[in-house]
Structures are given as structure tokens and as C-alpha cells.
């Protein structure tokens, strides 16, 4: 059985990434530990900054509209700035995914794998938790053997972004479970 280790990070969608970074770093006492610009595709992307204070990590994201509207822009327009997802750190992502899928949980794409210079990082997004909600879970596995990732990997973040963008362009309105068939 896979266990949840804790909350890996919380991700916030914002209108002004510079202002959000200032709030977290200069007022709330966090420090930027990772950042990436133009993460996404030729259609749309995002700029992201991850801040940390002690064991608390918060990812901040601002959309970049190109030929299409960024999923981050759409999230902010639909729900307002705020929490997009909560990442749960798990000790064995494959086992947790299998357990959840056995109970009907649907994921927006496969497990993404990368490496941050310290160790391996594995991540996977669910669909939104509730109908009409944009909030979803991310499963994150940072430990494998003696190695442990500490930051993020642009390639996996970009791949996760592209899963959501694919669903956005196809008009997919899916939730984590089929709420119409709850026993």
C-alpha cells in the first residue's frame, strides 16, 4: 500500500507573478528556490516561481497567452486568483495511482518523470476534485532509494501543463470520479 508522506506544495494561479513573488519573499519570509518562464507549448504557457519557507513550498503561476488562452489565465478568469492544486507527496506513486484508479479516480495524463540534480521526481495530476471546481490533486514522489529531489524539473512541469492544455483545447469537463454514479 502506498502512503501519503505529506503536502509537497500548494500551487496558486495569480494575475501578477512579480507582485506575488514580492508578497511571499519580501513580506511573508519565503525564498525563491526555482523558477521557469514560458513553460508550456506554442499555443500557450506560463511563468512559474516556487517559493519555500522551512518545509512549506508554494508554486506561483501566471499565464502567458499566445495563439490560445493559457489554462492559468482561464483558471483566474473562471475562479479568481487562488489555489489550483495541492500536491500530495507519496512514497510510491505507482501504488497510490493503482489504488486510486481501482476506486474510479481519473488522471489527466500518465506519470511524468524527471530529475532535479539531487534525485528523481515523479508527478501526476488528477482531474478536478468536484464538478464546477478547478482544484485538483497532484501526486508527487520525491524519494527513490537514497536519492530525493528537492526542487522541480522544467520538462515534467511542461509535460503536466500540456496534459491540461490538451484537455482544455478538447473541451474536456472531467472530474476525479464519476459523481453521477456514487453508490
C-alpha positions in Angstrom: 0.0 0.0 0.0 1.3 3.5 -0.9 1.4 6.0 1.8 1.0 9.8 1.7 4.0 11.4 3.2 2.5 14.9 3.4 1.8 18.0 1.4 4.6 18.6 -1.1 3.4 22.0 -2.3 0.4 24.2 -3.0 0.0 25.9 -6.3 -1.5 29.3 -6.7 -2.6 30.9 -10.0 -2.0 34.7 -10.0 -2.6 37.7 -12.2 0.8 39.4 -11.3 3.7 37.0 -10.7 6.1 39.8 -9.8 3.7 41.1 -7.1 3.0 37.6 -5.8 6.8 36.9 -5.6 7.3 40.2 -3.7 4.5 39.3 -1.3 5.9 35.9 -0.5 9.6 36.8 -0.4 9.7 40.3 1.0 6.7 40.2 3.3 5.9 36.6 4.2 9.6 35.5 4.6 9.8 32.8 1.8 12.7 32.4 -0.6 12.6 31.6 -4.3 14.0 28.1 -4.9 13.1 27.5 -8.5 11.6 29.4 -11.5 10.9 28.9 -15.1 9.5 31.1 -17.9 7.4 30.2 -20.9 6.6 26.6 -19.7 4.0 25.1 -22.0 3.6 24.9 -25.7 3.4 27.1 -28.8 -0.3 27.6 -28.1 0.0 28.9 -24.5 2.3 28.7 -21.5 3.0 30.0 -18.0 5.7 31.6 -15.9 6.2 30.0 -12.6 8.2 30.6 -9.4 8.4 28.2 -6.4 9.0 29.8 -3.0 9.8 28.0 0.2 9.9 28.8 3.9 11.2 25.9 6.1 9.3 22.9 4.8 6.5 24.9 3.1 6.6 25.2 -0.7 4.2 27.3 -2.7 4.3 27.4 -6.5 3.1 30.6 -8.1 1.9 30.6 -11.8 0.9 33.3 -14.2 -0.5 32.5 -17.6 1.1 33.5 -21.0 -1.5 33.7 -23.8 -0.1 33.1 -27.3 -2.3 31.8 -30.1 -4.7 30.5 -27.4 -5.6 31.4 -23.9 -3.4 29.9 -21.2 -5.1 27.4 -18.8 -3.8 29.6 -16.0 -5.5 32.7 -17.5 -8.7 30.7 -17.9 -8.5 29.5 -14.3 -8.1 33.0 -13.0 -10.9 34.3 -15.2 -13.2 31.5 -14.1 -12.4 31.0 -10.4 -10.3 34.1 -9.5 -6.7 34.0 -8.3 -6.1 31.2 -5.8 -5.4 27.6 -5.3 -5.3 25.5 -8.4 -3.9 22.3 -6.9 -2.5 20.7 -3.8 0.4 18.3 -4.4 0.5 15.3 -2.1 3.9 13.7 -1.6 3.6 9.9 -1.7 6.2 7.2 -1.1 5.2 5.1 -4.1 3.3 6.9 -6.9 2.6 3.8 -8.9 0.9 2.0 -5.9 -1.1 5.1 -5.0 -2.3 5.5 -8.6 -3.3 1.9 -8.8 -5.2 2.1 -5.5 -7.0 5.3 -6.6 -7.8 4.0 -10.1 -9.3 0.8 -8.5 -11.7 3.2 -6.8 -12.6 5.1 -10.0 -10.1 8.0 -9.8 -9.3 9.5 -13.2 -6.0 11.2 -14.0 -5.4 13.8 -16.7 -2.3 12.0 -18.0 0.4 9.5 -17.2 3.1 9.7 -14.5 5.8 12.2 -15.5 9.4 11.5 -14.6 12.4 13.9 -14.3 15.4 14.6 -12.2 16.4 17.8 -10.5 20.1 17.4 -9.8 19.5 15.9 -6.4 17.3 13.0 -7.3 14.3 11.6 -9.2 11.0 13.4 -9.3 7.7 11.7 -10.4 4.4 13.6 -10.7 0.8 13.0 -11.9 -2.3 15.2 -11.9 -5.9 14.1 -11.2 -8.9 15.8 -12.9 -10.7 18.4 -10.8 -12.0 17.2 -7.4 -15.6 18.5 -7.8 -17.9 19.5 -10.6 -17.5 23.2 -11.4 -14.2 23.3 -9.5 -10.8 23.9 -11.0 -9.0 22.4 -7.9 -7.2 19.1 -8.4 -4.6 16.9 -6.7 -1.1 16.2 -7.8 0.7 13.1 -6.7 4.5 13.7 -6.2 7.1 11.1 -5.4 10.5 12.7 -4.5 12.3 9.8 -2.8 13.7 6.8 -4.5 16.3 4.8 -2.6 18.8 7.2 -1.1 18.1 10.0 -3.5 15.5 12.7 -3.1 14.6 15.6 -5.4 14.4 19.0 -3.7 13.1 21.3 -6.4 11.3 20.9 -9.7 12.1 19.9 -13.3 11.0 22.1 -16.2 10.4 19.1 -18.5 7.9 17.4 -16.1 6.2 20.7 -15.3 5.9 21.4 -19.0 4.5 17.9 -19.7 1.9 18.2 -16.9 0.9 21.7 -18.3 0.5 20.1 -21.8 -1.9 17.4 -20.3 -4.2 20.1 -19.0 -3.8 22.2 -22.2 -4.8 19.1 -24.3 -8.0 18.7 -22.2 -8.7 22.4 -22.4 -8.5 22.5 -26.2 -10.6 19.4 -26.5 -13.2 20.9 -24.1 -12.9 18.0 -21.6 -15.0 18.6 -18.5 -14.0 15.7 -16.4 -13.9 15.3 -12.6 -11.7 13.0 -10.5 -14.6 10.5 -10.1 -17.9 10.0 -11.8 -20.2 11.8 -9.4 -23.2 10.6 -11.3 -22.6 7.0 -10.2 -21.8 7.3 -6.5 -23.2 4.2 -4.7 
